[in-house]
Amino acid sequence: MNTQYKWLLILLVFGFVACESDDEAPATEEEVAITSGTADFSRYVALGNSLTAGFTDGALFIAGQEDSYPNILAQQFALAGGGEFKQPLMNDNIGGLLLGGSQLPGFGPRLYFYRDPDPAPPSFSGPTPLGVVPPTDIEAEMPTTDITVPLTGSFNNMGIPGAQSFHLLANGYGNIAGLQMMPPMANPYFVRIASNPNASVLEDAMKQDPTFFSLWIGSNDVLGYALSGGDGTSPIIDTSIFTQSYNTLVETLTSGGAKGVIFNIPDVTAIAHFTTVPHNPLDPDNPSFGPLIPTLNAQFAGLNQVFNALGVSERMITFKTEKDSTSAVIIKDESLVDLSIEIRDALIGNMVDAGTATVTGILYGQARQATKDDLFVLPSSAIIGQVNTAAITMLTGLGLSEAQAGQLAVNGITYPLEDKWVLTPEEQEEIATATSAYNAVIDAAVQQKGLAFVDANGFLDQVSSDDGLQFDEFTIQGNIVFGGLFSLDGVHPTARGAAFLANKAAEAINTTYGSNLPTVKAADYPTFYSGSLK
């Protein structure tokens, strides 16, 4: 409604009221005082991992930290007696970390959304490292935040990207020497802010004598396993370790009478990182793939006969040629019985030479085409259909020529995608079992201490549904880039997603402690940060 006419309507209404009763003054809206209820927000400390720190778009940087859910929450606390909320801000909005001037591996600059202005092939649009202009420029901007230049003082935001539950209790987690160990025994983000090399995150938090805290930890206890495709390089943390660590955290944080709000652990397999890449991306209309389908199907025909004879017809591999149809990639499923020897022997019995039969058995002994129940990690989108150089080395070592090895080394088409790229239903069940056990521990702690509670797991389920969730005039959904909740890394929230979480925390705090904290507006928080933001 036009503002001028809106106020005119209001004046007319009050005019009619005045004419009807000159003795009654028009009602006026009184300002409502913001109160903390039974909580005390004067010294608020937030503990957690990257979700707490403000990590977004694949990095930690100033804008993301300022839009972190604890910082948004602290601004609301300030309306009800909350004190200063200090964050260990990065040096810029580039993100990433340096160690003595050299970029730490895996700690590059943030992602931004790049869209090629030229619509003609090979046009590109999508999440891109800052400074890179696809498809030609591969030089990203360098981070400027060096962990050998530590920050001094105490910080209210003690979210440490990469931290698992037990890491918050680990003395020496901020010792730079621990970064040289294998596996690393320290965290570069905590190295930068630890009060001393032997401090723990919890100890530094408790030095501030918090009157109120937020705790969101445990996602990384299962997320590492999920991000690695369940390949065993990052196992799920045992429930007994999580239980002991979590209960110690809560007991310590509440030991001085502090109240707090706790988030539970969402189903990490529902985040955009695992729901974006389809199981069936192979399109016959693709000029690089479609013409090869008849040859591929002919090559797999003999193997399919063996699968059928062995009673495992569900493993048969066929690529579709019909228009508007797509085919699933081939994966290695380690839950399957390994039929390498049986395949080799069957092929030799069908007059296939021993070398070819052996290689075929090795490649496809635990192979099958993916189904809709398989989940693929986001980086798999960049390697599907690409030649696997490590596979070529392996295959030439088995006696194949370079040309033969190259034909059999195409990821997801002739070479089964390795375990690190896919979460099978069995691996997803392991994650679900651990998450359920962790959340039972969290729920018990909430009930025992009477803490405010945010059901992050339940919210993610709703956001991931087709309808999504309403946040003011916006609908937030779980799809990457345009869903509104997940940032460009597919794991961490956007600023608007963080605002949504802060509102849910405020609502839980109001319900539990009788406060009346206001909520923030979705429109005040972006879903994208500009590539020009420095």
Disulfide bonds with the S-S distance in Angstrom:
none
